[in-house]
Every structure is written in C-alpha cells, then in structure tokens.
Amino acid sequence: MAITVDEKSLKHGVLSLVVTLVEVIQEALERQAVRRMEGGDLTVEELERLGDALLELDEAIEEIKADHGITESVADLHRGLDEVVDDVVDKLVNPARWAEEARR
Amino acid sequence: MTLDDLVEVLLNKGAVLHLDLIVAVADIPLIGVSLRAAVAGMETMLEYGMLRQWDADTRAWAMRSAARHELELRAGEESVVRMYGGHLLDDDFHTTWRPGTVHLTDRRLVVLRRDPREVLWEAELSAVRAVRLESERTVGGESRTRVRVETADGAGALLSAADPERLRDLLVRTCPGPLTSDGPRSPLPGPDERALVEGHLWYREPRRDGPLWRGGNGRLTPAGLVWKSPLDARPALVLPAADVTAVRPGAERGPGGEGTVFTVETGSRGTVTLAADEPRRWVEALGSPRDAPALPSA
C-alpha cells in the first residue's frame, strides 16, 4: 500500500500538535494563576497585569488557530488527549478494571 | 478526568525527584550523579519555602520596569484602532505568520509584537497606495481573509487581522491620499488562483526502466494541469492548457482499480497517462478548462 505524506497535511498535523500542547500549558498557567490570586500576596497592580496578560495570551492563541485554520483539529486532538488521560487514570485508580479487562 | 485536570493535580501537589547514582567499574566509583528536581505550582513551591527569594526578586524587578510595552505614539499622533493580527514574513528563508497586534493610527499602520517587543512591520499611511482583501487557503484547509497592503516603494505586506473588513474600511478612510481598495488581483499564479479540480492523482511517469505509477497531488487551473509528488521539490508534470489537444478515458487498469485511468494528448509531451478516483471530473474539466465552473472555495 502506498502511503502519501502530503507536505501540507504534515505541517497541519505538527502545527495542531504544538498548539494543543501550548493550550495545555496555558490551561495549567491559568489554574495556577487563580491559586496565586487566591493566595493573596499579589498586589492589586500585579493582579491586573496578570489578568490582562492571560486574557491576551488566550486571544492570541485563538487568533493563531484561526489564522492557520486549525481550530477544529486542535479541539479534536485536545479531546482525544483528555480521553486517553481519563482512561489511564481510571485504570490506575481502579485496579478492579484490570481484572475486568483480563476476564474479557 | 481531562489532561488539564491531571496537570493541575500534579502542580498543586508538586512532585519531587531525588536521585543519587554512582557508576562504578570493578567496584571503583568513576562517575557520580546527584539529581534533585521539584516541579510544582508557584503557590505550592512557596508553601514549602522554595524559590521564595527568586519570586520576590522577580516581582520587584517587574515593578521597577513597569513600562508597558505599548506602541509609542508620536507627538500629535492619534490611535484609530487596534486589533489582533499578524504579518506574513516572507524572505528567502521563511514564509511564516508572525502574530501580534495591528495598530492603525492617523499616520501609520504598525504590526507590533509586545513580548518580546518587536515592530514586525510598519508603514507610513502617506506611502500606502492600495489595500485589498484576499482570501487564502490556510494550512488547515480553511479559507481566511487577509489584508494586502501595497506601499509606494513597491513593497507590500500581507496582514491578518481579527476583523479584516473593518481594518480595510478604516484604512481607506484614514489614508490621506487616494487609495485603491479594490484592484486586480496580483498576477502571480499563487495559491489564490482558482482550482477547477484538485485532489489526489496518480501519474504514470515514464522512466528509463519502464513507466511507474506515482501518487501525488494534481491541481487543474485555467492555466493548465500541475502534478506534484509530495516527495519531489517541484512539480514533475506541468501541462499548459493550450498544450492539451485531447482527453479520453483509458481502458487499462490503474493503481486505483478498474476505470480510473485517463489519458491526455499533448503537443509537446505526447500521451500522458493519469489515474484518479473520480476520473470523470478531471476529464470533463480538462476537456473544457475555460468554461468549467470554479470551485466555491476559490
């Protein structure tokens, strides 16, 4: 069977992967930002700056995705990663699943 | 549980790795490794008393250099609009979109990246000659409207913007001189040229040791047919429309099965044999390339 590797689809795939990873990092940053904000030792000015910067980061990523037309594929990939993680974590915390699987 | 939740739990709890290792030969230690690593959210780090000084120093430094990285306006200059956008860098090495913010003032059009700060592209409004909206196919295959700006020195730029129509309208209104806002498209046969048919296409390439079917991408435009393999640097087959004398379905069996082959008679290259999953589309479009309707994506 012939495998066609299209330069464009390769670029598309790599770009989607990178942007998805950036999104995961962005999400982690946002959640840690909330913790720091609730931690209460940031000044008002720092809170404002942090909020602005995160908002801008979010808009910039949306813009990059739209610019390259990869919004859909990034969403798909993100969902796929979530499913894999869910699956693995579920197996790790519920050893009963292994038995289930072995029985099947 | 999503990946994001997993990362959050990891960062909130924190993870510590402590590794001591000795590599020995004949019980004589030769190489030592002593590795300590901790990864956690900053809040957790501080709870455990780690990196405290660094955290304080960083924030103090940011306080001192609090100058915002905004666009500096000249005396009397007024901002008209700012929106997210980018500039297409296209030199000999790269062709890449660089994201930033498009600032339109009453004197200049600037694409600025704030951090690390760099003016990606800049033009005086008095030098802008034309502005056009162009549609471009992106890597992901979606269509996107860009703003082409041409300046007096003959150079120009392709910009992206969150709201390209608004940027164009404001630019036309703000520019002091008359502005061509809708002219002929650039004559370059770029990716914008409408494709009549495009898709996967097999090409039976004549070789010294016999013909060989190769898979690749075919693109038929009013100018002609171009076939390129993803493994090649340039198209292996370029048939100008004027060179095509006849097109007919082929009888032989192609790589995609029965009834997929068609042949193209040309003046300069003789008979060219191709195959596609839907050869009828290609045959019809090749037979009358000038009258065929363009794809809606064009």
Interface residues (C-beta under 8 A of the other chain):
Chain A: A2 T4 V5 D6 E7 K8 K11 H12 L15 S16 V24 E27 A28 R31 Q32 R35 R36 G39 E45 E46 R49 E56 E59 A60 E63 I64 A66 D67 H68 G69 I70 T71 E72 S73 H78 L81 D82 V84 V85 D86 V89 D90
Chain B: M1 T2 L3 D4 L6 V7 E8 L11 N12 G41 M42 E43 L46 R59 A62 M63 A66 Y84 G85 G86 W97 P99 R114 R137 T138 V139 G140 G141 E142 S143 R144 S160 A162 H200 G215 G216 N217 P230 L231 P255
